[in-house]
Amino acid sequence: MFRILISGASGLIGSALLRALESSGNEVFRLVRHEADKANEVQWDPMRPIPAKLVSGYDAVIHLSGENVAGRWNEAKKKRIRDSRVISTQNLARALGEAQVKPAAFVCASAIGYYGRRGDVMLTEESGPGEGFLAEVCREWEAAARVSEAGIRVVNLRIGIVLSRDGGALEQMLLPFRLGLGGRIGSGRQWWSWIHVSDLVGAVEHALQSDALRGAVNLTAPTPVTNNDFTKALAEALHRPAVLPIPAFAARLAFGELADEGLLASARVSPHKLIQSGFVFQFPELRPALKSLM
């Protein structure tokens, strides 16, 4: 049993992970912004320096909080996206480095946005960073988490498109597809690297226990697909047609800069380190993953 501190526990990933960690018998404490009114809550302000005693005495710390990237980006939104990740991670990492009783592992979220738009190239953790706002944020985010000099094992989770019935990209796609209004986005040739939420949770639990996992770790299924194949598989799972494509210009009109860095971006990512460390996926293929969620 581990004593674990987690931020972002109310989000899509955090809530699923919290349930799994607690069901496995771990003692889990939540970093919360409101006044702590439960025994398992620890109040913090992610934008301010954190007292070291606040994060002392845990076996592991998991940092998942950050501004949602969904929505149209303006300068204020982009600043919130960056600051909520980079500054909060800097503050947390500094406190962990100064803690009297340091955790064995600091597991911090990142994203496959690190790789930018890379076409058909197969990307592993050894691949260099791409270009664009999200790639820049991910570089800074991962750099902010470095506390290995304090003897803490750091894992940067480069998370792909999370498939869950409780929210995220899949939830937003379900309504138009159920109405028969779904289809590919742009050319449909861009690679989407996805992961079933159950595998994501399992991979984080695996990372907590595996000393072999350090630095960047791709959290994606071993079989990325093109957007065209993804939309076909989703339509099949819902027994609906997928005949109404969204042109690239329409995606840009609707989502602005997010369209180019998210929906239209191509990142063909391999979970090389996870596979090498012995992790076994429950849902390595897209169609069974979607069927389990429908």
WOSUL-V164299 format. One line per field, one symbol per residue. ss: DSSP state (H for helix, E for strand, C for the rest). Layout:
ss->???
This chain:
ss->CCEEEEECCCCHHHHHHHHHHHHCCCEEEEEECCCCCCCCEEECCCCCCCCHHHHCCCCEEEECCCCCCCCCCCHHHHHHHHHHHHHHHHHHHHHHHHCCCCCCEEEEEEEHHHHCCCCCCEECCCCCCCCCHHHHHHHHHHHHCCCHHHCCEEEEEEECEEEECCEHHHHHHHHHHHCCCCCCECCCCCEECEEEHHHHHHHHHHHHHCCCCCEEEEECCCCCEEHHHHHHHHHHHHCCCCCCCECHHHHHHHHCHHHHHHHCCCCEECCHHHHHCCCCCCCCCHHHHHHHHC
